[in-house]
């Protein structure tokens, strides 16, 4: 087991982040209720960027979590990489610390605005550029997914919890695929048609998609970023990866290589595959790669 920074106890840390997370959930649920009113909606939206919207909920949760961590853990040798701070700061995030919090206060902002409930808060503690401890909060589903680096479980607000349910091994064509609801592209559609999955689900938030795999509702997630287009970032994947891997699943690029964090632009590009079984993950990636090459579907 990896040793946390001096002065940090893992059980106490999880207890604290649990409290902070449910405080964040209250903020999300408050603003999601206000979003039902068109007049309030105009006040809650903080920019006019339809592709990358920001709401008051993003900013309030960003402020809350960072403040709580800094207040509770003064002088601890770690940094916090936050999506919202990267957006609003002209200063380049350049941390040399082994320990970095990777934080997305609201993943799935479009779904949050649309009222689908498929949005999440992601918070991961990375060690040497690899996710270690992770939290994925899904307020509308009363779910807080937690990993201590060794196991994964889900808690409800009342403190009750349950274990992951990873589905049994399946061949690719019998898998249920979950993909993005708001970030699709024709290349991915072509790939899905060639594979002919048993079922395809669409939802927002990578955290929600990975949670659907961990609780047995889906088998596989594919993210395909086109050259020159936007792509997911470190804060989109760090916490979901930690949850999935500790539960027994896997997430890699198409060559079955682990995701690389801490690049200058924080981008997670090309094709990323997440599955419910680390034992068969490599062979699934290879099969997808062969289908892509055979049908000339995707070129970088």
C-alpha positions in Angstrom: 0.0 0.0 0.0 1.3 3.5 -0.9 2.1 5.7 2.0 0.2 8.9 2.1 1.9 12.3 2.8 3.1 12.7 6.4 0.2 13.7 8.7 -2.5 12.1 6.5 -4.4 9.1 7.6 -6.3 7.4 4.9 -9.4 6.6 6.9 -9.7 10.1 8.2 -9.1 11.5 4.7 -12.0 9.4 3.3 -14.2 10.4 6.2 -13.5 14.1 5.5 -13.9 13.9 1.7 -17.2 12.0 2.3 -18.5 15.0 4.3 -17.3 17.5 1.8 -18.9 15.5 -1.1 -22.3 15.5 0.5 -22.0 19.2 1.1 -21.3 19.5 -2.6 -24.3 17.4 -3.4 -26.5 19.9 -1.6 -25.2 22.6 -3.8 -25.9 20.6 -7.0 -29.4 19.7 -5.9 -30.2 23.3 -5.0 -29.1 24.6 -8.4 -30.6 21.8 -10.4 -34.0 22.7 -8.9 -33.5 26.3 -9.8 -32.6 25.3 -13.4 -36.2 24.2 -13.9 -37.1 27.8 -14.0 -36.1 29.6 -17.2 -35.5 32.9 -15.4 -33.2 31.3 -12.8 -31.4 29.4 -15.6 -30.1 32.6 -17.1 -28.6 33.6 -13.8 -27.0 30.3 -13.1 -25.3 30.0 -16.5 -22.0 31.9 -16.2 -20.9 31.9 -19.8 -22.4 31.6 -23.3 -20.2 28.8 -24.5 -22.6 26.0 -25.6 -19.7 23.5 -26.1 -18.2 24.2 -22.7 -20.7 25.8 -20.4 -20.0 26.9 -16.8 -22.6 27.3 -14.1 -22.8 28.7 -10.6 -22.8 25.2 -9.3 -19.4 24.5 -11.0 -17.9 27.5 -9.3 -19.5 27.0 -5.9 -18.5 23.4 -5.6 -15.0 24.2 -6.9 -14.7 26.8 -4.1 -16.1 24.5 -1.4 -14.0 21.5 -2.0 -10.7 23.4 -2.4 -11.4 25.5 0.7 -12.3 22.4 2.8 -9.2 20.5 1.8 -6.9 23.5 2.4 -8.6 24.2 5.8 -8.5 20.6 7.0 -5.0 19.8 5.7 -2.8 22.7 6.1 0.9 22.4 5.2 0.4 19.0 3.5 2.7 18.5 0.6 0.2 18.2 -2.2 -1.4 20.4 -4.9 -4.8 20.7 -6.4 -5.4 20.6 -10.1 -8.9 21.9 -10.8 -10.6 22.2 -14.2 -12.3 25.5 -13.1 -9.0 27.0 -11.9 -7.2 26.1 -15.1 -10.0 27.8 -17.1 -9.9 31.1 -15.1 -6.2 31.3 -14.3 -3.5 32.6 -16.6 -0.9 30.9 -14.5 0.3 27.5 -15.8 -0.2 24.6 -13.4 3.3 23.2 -13.0 3.5 21.0 -9.9 6.6 18.9 -9.0 4.8 17.2 -6.1 4.3 13.4 -6.1 0.8 14.0 -4.7 -1.8 16.0 -6.7 -5.5 16.2 -6.3 -7.2 16.1 -9.7 -10.6 17.7 -9.5 -13.6 18.3 -11.8 -16.3 20.0 -9.7 -19.0 19.2 -12.4 -18.4 16.6 -15.1 -21.4 16.5 -17.4 -22.4 20.2 -17.2 -24.7 19.9 -20.2 -26.6 17.1 -18.6 -26.8 19.1 -15.4 -28.3 22.0 -17.3 -30.6 19.6 -19.2 -31.8 18.0 -16.0 -31.0 14.4 -16.9 -29.2 13.7 -13.6 -26.2 12.2 -15.4 -23.6 14.6 -13.9 -20.9 13.9 -11.3 -18.2 15.4 -9.2 -14.7 13.8 -9.7 -12.0 14.0 -7.2 -8.9 11.8 -7.3 -5.6 11.9 -5.4 -2.9 11.0 -7.9 0.5 9.7 -6.8 3.3 10.1 -9.3 0.8 10.8 -12.1 -1.3 7.8 -11.4 -4.8 7.9 -9.8 -4.7 6.3 -6.3 -7.6 7.4 -4.1 -10.8 8.4 -5.9 -14.3 9.8 -5.4 -17.2 10.0 -7.9 -20.2 11.8 -6.5 -23.5 11.4 -8.5 -26.0 13.5 -6.5 -29.2 12.8 -8.4 -28.7 9.0 -7.8 -27.6 9.4 -4.2 -24.3 7.7 -5.0 -20.8 8.4 -3.7 -18.3 6.0 -5.3 -15.1 5.6 -3.2 -11.9 3.8 -3.6 -9.1 3.6 -1.0 -6.7 2.3 -3.7 -7.4 -1.3 -3.0 -11.2 -1.7 -3.1 -14.2 0.2 -4.4 -17.6 0.7 -2.8 -20.6 2.9 -3.2 -22.2 4.9 -0.3 -25.6 6.5 0.0 -26.2 9.7 2.0 -27.6 7.7 5.0 -24.3 5.8 5.3 -25.5 2.5 3.8 -23.2 1.1 1.1 -22.9 -1.7 -1.5 -20.2 -3.4 -3.5 -19.6 -3.2 -7.2 -21.3 -5.7 -9.5 -19.1 -6.5 -12.5 -20.8 -8.5 -15.1 -19.4 -11.9 -16.3 -17.1 -12.1 -19.2 -18.7 -11.6 -22.6 -17.6 -11.5 -26.2 -17.5 -8.0 -27.7 -20.7 -8.3 -29.6 -22.7 -9.3 -26.5 -21.5 -6.3 -24.5 -23.6 -3.3 -23.5 -21.7 -0.2 -24.6 -22.1 3.2 -22.9 -21.0 6.3 -24.8 -21.2 10.1 -24.5 -24.6 11.7 -25.0 -23.3 15.1 -26.0 -19.8 14.4 -27.5 -20.4 11.9 -30.2 -18.9 11.9 -33.7 -19.4 10.0 -36.9 -16.2 8.0 -36.7 -17.3 6.5 -33.4 -20.8 5.8 -34.8 -19.2 3.9 -37.7 -17.1 1.8 -35.3 -20.1 1.0 -33.1 -22.0 -0.1 -36.2 -19.2 -2.4 -37.3 -18.9 -4.0 -33.9 -22.6 -4.4 -33.6 -22.9 -4.3 -29.8 -25.8 -6.0 -28.1 -27.0 -2.6 -26.7 -25.8 1.0 -26.7 -26.5 3.5 -23.9 -25.9 7.2 -24.0 -25.3 9.4 -21.0 -23.3 12.4 -19.8 -20.3 12.4 -17.4 -17.5 9.9 -17.7 -18.0 9.3 -14.0 -21.6 8.2 -14.6 -20.5 6.0 -17.5 -17.8 4.3 -15.4 -20.3 3.9 -12.5 -22.7 2.2 -14.9 -20.0 -0.3 -15.6 -19.0 -0.8 -12.0 -22.6 -1.4 -10.9 -23.3 -3.9 -13.7 -25.5 -1.8 -16.0 -22.9 -1.7 -18.8 -19.8 -3.6 -19.9 -17.7 -1.2 -21.9 -17.1 2.5 -22.6 -15.3 3.8 -25.7 -14.0 7.4 -26.0 -12.8 8.5 -29.4 -11.3 11.9 -29.9 -10.8 13.2 -33.4 -7.5 15.0 -34.4 -7.9 18.7 -34.1 -11.1 18.5 -32.0 -11.6 18.8 -28.3 -10.7 15.9 -26.1 -11.3 14.8 -22.4 -8.8 16.0 -19.8 -7.0 14.5 -16.8 -9.9 15.6 -14.5 -12.4 13.7 -16.6 -10.7 10.4 -16.2 -8.6 10.3 -13.0 -11.4 9.6 -10.4 -13.4 7.3 -12.7 -10.2 5.3 -13.5 -9.4 4.9 -9.8 -12.9 3.6 -9.1 -12.9 1.2 -12.1 -9.5 -0.3 -11.6 -9.9 -1.0 -7.8 -13.2 -2.7 -8.7 -11.5 -5.1 -11.1 -12.0 -3.4 -14.4 -9.5 -1.6 -16.6 -9.1 1.5 -18.6 -6.4 2.1 -21.2 -5.7 3.4 -24.7 -6.4 1.1 -27.6 -2.9 -0.4 -27.4 -3.7 -1.5 -23.8 -1.3 1.1 -22.4 -2.2 2.9 -19.1 -3.4 6.5 -19.4 -0.7 9.1 -18.9 -1.5 12.1 -16.6 0.3 15.4 -16.1 0.9 16.4 -19.7 1.2 20.2 -20.3 -2.3 20.4 -21.9 -3.8 17.7 -19.6 -5.4 16.1 -22.7 -6.5 12.4 -22.9 -6.5 11.9 -26.7 -7.2 9.2 -29.3 -9.1 6.1 -28.4 -9.7 5.1 -24.7 -11.4 1.9 -23.7 -12.8 1.0 -20.3 -14.1 -2.5 -19.6 -15.4 -4.4 -16.6 -12.7 -7.1 -16.6 -9.0 -6.5 -16.4 -8.3 -10.1 -17.4 -9.9 -9.8 -20.8 -9.4 -6.1 -21.3 -6.3 -6.5 -23.5 -8.0 -9.0 -25.9 -11.0 -6.7 -26.2 -8.8 -3.8 -27.1 -7.0 -5.9 -29.7 -10.3 -7.0 -31.2 -11.5 -3.4 -31.5 -8.2 -2.4 -33.0 -8.4 -5.1 -35.6 -11.9 -4.0 -36.6 -10.7 -0.4 -37.0 -7.8 -1.5 -39.2 -9.8 -3.9 -41.3 -12.5 -1.3 -42.0 -10.1 1.7 -42.2 -12.3 3.5 -39.7 -9.9 5.7 -37.8 -6.5 7.2 -38.6 -4.6 9.6 -36.4 
